[in-house]
Amino acid sequence: MAQKSIAIDAEVLAGKRFEYQEDMSLVDDLDLMELTPGRDLNWLEDIHLLEEDGIPAVFDRNSNAFLKIYFEIPEGREDEIARKVLMKHLISGNSYGIQLKERHCKFHQVELGPWVADSKSVGDDYTPPALEGWEPPAH
């Protein structure tokens, strides 16, 4: 019998868990100020440590999925660590929403966001997908 799922986790979309979900040392040295364009952390203030299926998690808006965190989070650093895990996920290009940009982005933007210097641009030559042999109805 198929398992019913209400929410989709980032690891389900990717088909794997990412190392930074299991090892705090891979995110602990990230400098959130350095990664934030214009030194404006306001958008990160909305990012909080949440819980999904009883496991600490952060929500990735790009793919509408939870990114679970499997390591022990030091007390008092919950939101900081959630923000660092999310940023590592985004700058690594592992967010499913970012992976869809190249094919589906309809306007010019930086693929990995303003956090990554020299990230390639996408959306400059969007062509809508078409089914072979299908023609739109005449109006």
N, C-alpha and C positions, 0 to 999 in steps of 0.2 A: 504494500500500500504506500502511495506517495506521501511524503511528509508535507504538511501544510505549514506555510511560513507567512507571517503577517508582515514582517519587516525584512529588508534585504541588507545583509552586511557587506561591507566592502570586500571582504575575503571571498564571499560567495560570487560576487561579480568578477573578481580577478581569478578565481579558481585556486587561490593559495593565500596563506598568511604571509605578512611581510615581517622581516626581522625586527623592525622598529616597533612592532606591536608587542614584542616579547622581551625586548632588551632596552631598558631606559638609557643605558650608556650611548645608544645610537641617536638619541634625541636631546640628551641633557645639555650638550654643549651648543645647541642652536641658540643664536642670539636673535630674539624676536624683533628687537629694534633694528638690527642690521638688515633683516629680511623684509622689513616693512617699508614700502616706498613712501617717500615724503615724511618719514618718521611719524606717521599718524597711526597709532595703535587702536583707534576707535573701533574699527571693524572687528578686531580681535576681542574686544570687551564682550561681544555677544557670544563668544565661544566658551562653553563651560563643560566640565566633566559631567557626563550623563551616565546612565546605566541602560544596557540592553541585554535582555535575557539574564539578568543578575550579574552581568560583567561590566566593569567600567568601560565607557565608550565615549567617543566624540563624534559629532554629526558632521558629515561631509556634504555640504549643500550642493557641490558640483555634481554629485552622483546620487543625491537623495538617499544616502546609505550611512549606516553606523560603522565606524571603525573601532573595533573593540581593542582594549588595552589589557594585555595579559600579565604585565609585571606589577610588582608592588609599588604603589604610588605613595611617596612620603606625605604625611599629614601636613596640611597647610599649603601644599603645592599642587592641589588637584587641578585647578583651572590652568595653571602654567603648563603643567605636563600635557594636559589635553590639547592646548594650543600648539605645543611643540610637536606632538605626534601628528596633528592635522597638517602643520606646515611641512613636516618631513614628507608626508603623504603627497601633498600638492607639488612641492619642488622636485620630488622624485618622478613626477608624471604618472603616478600609480592610481590616481583618482580616475574612476571609469568615466566620469563626466569630461575630464580633460582628454582622455583617449578618444572620445567621440568627436572632439572638436575638429580634427583635420578633415573628416568626411562631411560633417553636418553643420559646421559653423557658417552662418549666412552673411557675416560682416567681419571686417578686419579686426583682429585682436591678437594678442600675444598668447601663444599656446599654453605655456606654463604660468602665465600671469606675470605681473610686474615684479614678482619676488625673485625671478631668475634672470640675471643679466644675459643678454644675447640669446634669449629664447626665440625660437622661430615664430614667424607670424602665420596665422591661418585665416581662412575666410575670404581671401582676396579673389578666389576664382570658383565660388560656389556654383554648382550645377545641381538642380534638384534630381533626386533619384527617379528613374523611370523603369517601369516594368516592360520587358521586351514584348513587343507586339501590341501594347496597350496604347490607345489614342484617347485623348480627352473627348468627351461628348461635345457635339456641335451645339451652340446656343442660338 
